[in-house]
Amino acid sequence: MADSSSISGEVGPTDVWDEPAADQLTMRFSSSPVAGAAPTAVLRVVTPEPVVDAAEDPSAVVGEGRRGRILTIEGAHAGARASVLLADIAPQTLLAAEQVDAVHLPSASDLETVLAHLRAAARHPGPLLLHLAGRLGVERPGGGLALMLRGSDGLAWRSVAEELRSRPAGLDTLVLADLGADPDVRPLVRGTPSPLAAGLPLWAVVNPDAEPPGAFTSALVEAVRAGRPGAGPLLTPERLRERVDAALPTDALVVTEYGPERPIFRNTAGGATGGAAVRLAKADAPVPPAGAVRPRSSAEGEQVTARTDYREAIGRIVRTADAGEHATAAELARVLEREAADAHGPAAEAVLMIRQVRAHVTRLAGEPAGAAELYREVALVLLAERGPDDPETQQAATNAEACWRAVRDRDQAIGLAPELLELRALLPGPDGRKLRSAQRYLARLTAAE
């Protein structure tokens, strides 16, 4: 996989691709509003609505209103525990940003793919929570610690430190590591300072060989869910340490290296935080069908059945946008997407369909950057559900890139580039032509005065 920071300006005789134009975007919707097939693995889903309005209470969120990101990497011997545990907590509770993207790499095996996601996360201009789970080993050659991947080279711990070291000091960042280690590896962790710290804002637990990873994640999720009464809207890791440590195996090694006054978690004590929990499902884990209808409680407490046909509502949104009432159309689409996500799950086909309508309306409103982000989210979920060869996956990626290229503000376009190139690295096109085309476009942007 190509590194999105490596830009080639060379154009070969076969390196030609018709770049998408913003006025050539396409949305393809299934005639069935909600598909019955379950997704095999959710790579990324996004909580669409902020839990707290940062403008009303800036102290109640981290990141000063910037979008947060959670990246979970499951290496060898991680099992499915991280997936199951993290699915039970809202991402905006685990990372108290106004809005949060959650990226999950289950059973990670390809080192280049893992590095690409790690680099994109490191460049993310908002709060970042990196969750690593699996078995610690020793990299060969080199002899340093590494998170072992399935069937391939391990992710060198120094690579994690090097990538995150580039993040500005003012950006909220925390690395959570739920690890296991063989007896011959555990002594390497005990150094003073521990090589795991390596300058990282870190909270790590290394279990003995007999204990599989998962105890730390489980204890942390329970502690965050319980909160701390009277402690304010945000919690630092230190506020949860005592409760978490009490639930760990007695011979677990705990390594911490973080600022005591840097909150990261939302305090849930005394009330619910809202926000939809992200469902992170491995390919071989049973999950309910994406089209399954779950009962939902009305304000009066009676059970109502969520609708499954959104075509009439979507038609009303499109007509409103065509009439030039873009703000109204965008609000209708936002509310409809939230309703569909609550009823069917954030990765259901109906939700993705409505999100593409939101992107379309956003583009019509003259906000191509926002449209690019929405299309990118759809492309990543479709990629995980249907694979890279699916036409709708490819079309969503093309739409995202077209909107990116329509951004007229050079600095804004350059700021969006890492995530768009990350997407193109996952969907590079025949012989990598679409990826190279996007890299050349970024090269032209950065070369312009």
N, C-alpha and C positions, 0 to 999 in steps of 0.2 A: 504494500500500500504506500502511496506516495505521501511524503511529509508535506502538509499544507504550507509550511514555511519555506519550502524549496520551490522557487519559481523559475521556470524555464521560459525564456523568450524566443527560443528557436522554434521555427515552424518547418516541419518536414513536408515532403510532397504528398504524403497520405494523411497528414495531420490537419484535416479540414472538417469543420463541423458547422452547420448552420446555427448560429447563436440565436437563442429564443428571444423574441421581442415581447415587450409587455402587452402589446395589443393582440398577441396570438396565444393567450393563455387558454387552456382547455380544462374543463371539469367534466369528468365522466362519473355518473352515478348509476348504481345498480337499480334495476327496476324494483327490486325487493328492498324496502326501506331498512330492514335490519337483517343482516345475514345470520344464519344459524351456525356457521362454522366457528369453532373456538380458535382464538389466536394461539400459535404455537409458542411464541415468546414475545413479550412486550419489551422492546428496546427502550422506548421513551414515551412517556405520556406527560401531559402538562396539566396542572391544576389551573383552570381558566380564571378564577376569581381570587382577588386578594382577601385574606382573612381579616386584615386590618387596613384601613385607609391611612397610609403614612402621612398624608397631608393633615389628617385630623389628629393623629397621635404619633409623631416621629419617633418617640421613645419606645414604641411597641413593636418595632421591626428592626432587623439588622440590615445593613447595606444601604441605608438612606434612600429607600425606595427602588433600588436597582434589583433586577431579577436575579434570583438565586439559582444555584445548580447543585444537585446531588449526583455524584458519580459513584456507583457501586461496582466493584470488580471482584468477582468470585473466581479464585484460582483453584488449584488442585486440592482435593479433600475438603472442600468447603461444604459439600452436601447442599441441601436445599434450604438450610435453616435461615440464611440471610434473606432469601426471597420471601419465605413465609413470615418471618418476623417483621420485616420492613413493610409488608403489605398491610399490616394492622395499624399503621400510624400514618397520619396525614403528613405529607412532605413539608408543609408549612409549619408543622409542629416540630419536626426534627431540625429544620433549618428555618428560622423565624424571619424569612424575607417576605416581602409583600406578595411576590409570585415566585414559583419554584418550578424548574424543570427537573425531572428525575431520569437519569440514564442508568441502565442496568446491563452489565455484561455477564450473563450467567455462563458458568462452565467455560470461562475464558481460556482459549487455547492458542490463538494467533497473536504473537508478540507485537507485530506491526499494528494490528488493529487496536490492541490495548494501548500502545504508545500514542496512536493517533487520537484516541479519546482522551488520554491523559493530557496531551498537549493542548487540545481544544479546551479542556476544563481549566488548565492553568492560565490560558489566555482569557477566560471568561471574565468580563468586566464587572462582576458582582460577587456576592458572597458565595463561598464554595465549601461544600462538605464532601470529602472524599472518604468512602467506606471501602476498606480492603478486607477480604476474608479468605482464609485458606491456610496452606501449609508453608512455613518458612523453610528455606533451604539455603544452600550455598551455590553461588553462581560459578560456572566453569567456562573459561578461566577467570581469575580475578580473586576468588575466595571471599567476596563480600556476600552479605545477606541478600536474599531474593525471595519474592513471592512466587512460588512455583505455579506454573500454568499447566493445563491438561495437555499432555502429549507434545509439549514444545519447550523451548527455553523459558527460564523463569524471568520475571520482571525484576531487574536489579533494583534494590532499594535506593541505591545512589541515583538511579534515573528518576525515581519519584521525587527525591530531594532536589535534583537539578531542575526539573520542570517547574516545581512549585516555588523555587527560589526566585523566579522571575516575576512573581506576582507582587504588585506594590504593597508596601507595608500597611497601607490604610484599608486594604480589602480584607474583610472577615474570611478567615480560612481555618478549617480544622480537618485533620486526618484522623479517622477512627480506624483502628486495625484490630480485627478479631482473628487471632492467629493460633496455630498449633506448631509445635516444633519437636523434632526428635531429640533424644538426650544429648547427642553430639553437637547439636546446633544451639541448644539453650545457653551454654556457656558464652557463646559469642554475643548474646543479647545483654549479658550482665556487665559489660564494660561501663566505665565511668568517664565521660557520659556514655550511655548506650549508643551503639552505632545506629539503632533504630531512630533515635532522635534526629541526628544529622541536621539540626537547625530547623526541623519541621515543627509546625504547631500540631502536636501529636498527643493522642490518647490511645495507647495500645495495650492489649492484654495478650500475653503468650501463654497458652495452656500447655501442660505437659502432654506427652505423646498419647497417653491413655484417654485424654479428654479432647474430643473433636471441637473445632471452632463453633461458636454459637452462643456460649454462655455469656460473653460480654455483650453481644448484641441484644440478647434477650433481657439481660439486667438493665441495659441502658434504655431500651424501649419502655420497659415497665417504669423506670424512674422518670422518664420524660412524660409518660402518660399520667403518672401520679402528680407531678409538679411539686412545687414548694409553696404552701400557703403563705401569703404575706411577703413573698420575695420579689414582687414586682412582675411586670409583663414578660421579662426575658430572664434566662438562666445561663450562667456560665457553667462550664464543665465541673468546676470546683464545687458548685452547689449540689451536684449530683454524685460526687465521688463516694461519699460515705455509704449511700444506699447501694450503689453499684458494687463497690468493693465487698460488701457483706454477702452478695450473691455469687461471688466468684469462687472457684476451687481454691483451697488453702495454699496450694503450691503454684498458683498462677503468678507469672511475672507481669507487673504493671509498669509501664513506661509512660511518663507524662512530660510534655514540654509545650506549654501553652501559656499565654498571658492570663493572669488571674482575673483581669477585669474585662475580658473580651467575651460578651455573651454570644451564644449561638442558638440556643434552644428557646422555644416558646413555653412560657409557664402556663400550664393548663389547669392549675389548681383553682377551684372555685367556679369553673364553667367550661363549656365546650368551646373548642377553637374553630370548629367548622372546617371546611376544606375537604375535598374528596381524597380518600386514601388511594395511593398509587398501587395498582396491582402488578407486581413483578413476578411473572410466571416463567419457569423454565420450560423448555420445549417438551420434556417428558413428564411434566407435572399436570395432573388433571385440573382443568379449569372449567367453569360453567360456560355454556355457549354464549358467544357475544350477543346473540339476539334474545337471550332469555329475559323474560319480563318479571321483575321482582315487585311485590306489593310495596306501596309507599304510603305513609301515614299522612292524612290531610291535617289541616290546622285544627279541625274538630275532633281528631283522634280516630276517625273512621278510615277503613282501608279502601284505597282507590287503586285502580290498575293503570299503570303508565301507558301512554299511547305508544304505538309502534309505527304509525304512518305520519311522517313529517312533511310530506310533499306539499300539502296545502299551505302549511306555515312557511315553508321555504319559498313557495310561489309568491306569497304576500311580501316577503322580504325583498325578493328580486324586483317586484313591481315598485316597491317603495324606493329602492335604489335607482331604478330606471327613471323615476319621477324626480330625481335629484335630491331626495331627502336622505342623504347618506348617513347622517348622524342617527336618525331614527332607525334606518335599516340596520346599522351596526349594533345598536342597542337591542333590537329585536333578535338579531342573530346571536348575540352574546347570551341573552336570556334563554333562547331555545337550546343552545348548546349545553348550557348548564343543566337544563331540565333533562335533556337526553342522557347526559353523563350520569346524573343521579339515578336515572331509571335503568340504564343498560351497562354502565361501566364506561370509563374514559377512553377505551380503545374500541368501542363498538362501531360498526359501520355507520350507523346513523350519526354518531358524534363526529366521525371523520368527515362525513358528507356535509354536515352543518358547518364544521370548521372551514371547509373549503369555500362555502358560501360567505362566511365571515371574511376570508381572505379576498374573495372577489369584491365584496363591498368595500373593504379597506382600500383596495387598489383604486376603485372608482372614486374614492374620497381623496385621492391624491397622496396616499401614504404607502408607497411601495415597500418601504422597509418593514412596516408592520405586516404587510401581505406576505413578504418573503419569509418572515418568521413563521407565520401560520402555515404556509404551504410546506415549509421545511419540517415542521412538527408532524404533519400528515404523512409526508414521505417516509420519515423514520419509523413511524408506527406501521405503515403498510409494508415497509421493508422487512420488519421483524415478523409480521403476520404472513405475508405472501411471498417474500423473497425478492431478489433483485430483478428477476425477469418479468414480473407482473407489469402489464401496461399501465395500470393506474399508479403503481409505485413510481415508474419512470416518469409519468406525466406530472405527478406532484413535484418531483425533483426539478423537472424542466420549468414548471411554473415558478418554483421558488427562485431558481436562478434568473429567470426572466425579470422577476420583480426586483431582485438584487441589482441587476444591470440597469434597471430604470431609476435607481436612486441617483439623484443629481448632485447631492452633497458629497463631495469626494471623501471627506473625513468619515462621514457616516457610512459610506459604502465600504471603505477600508475596514472600519470597525466591525461590519457584518461579515467580512470575508472569511475569517477563520472557520466559523460554523458552516458557511456555505461550501467551503472547500472540504470540510470534514464530510459533509453530505456527499459531495462529488467523489471523494475518495472511496466511499462505500458504494457509489453508483457511478463508476468512471466512464461508462459507455464502451462501445466496441473499441478494443485496443487502447483504452484509456483516453480516447479523443476528447470526450466531454470534460474530463478532469483537466487535461492539458489546456483546453480552450479557456476554462475558468481561471487557471493559473496565469495564462497570458493576459487575460483581462485585468486581473489584480496587478500584474506587473506594469501594465499601462497606467493603472490608477496611481501606483506608487511612484512611477517615473514622471508623472505630470507635475508641473510646477503649480 
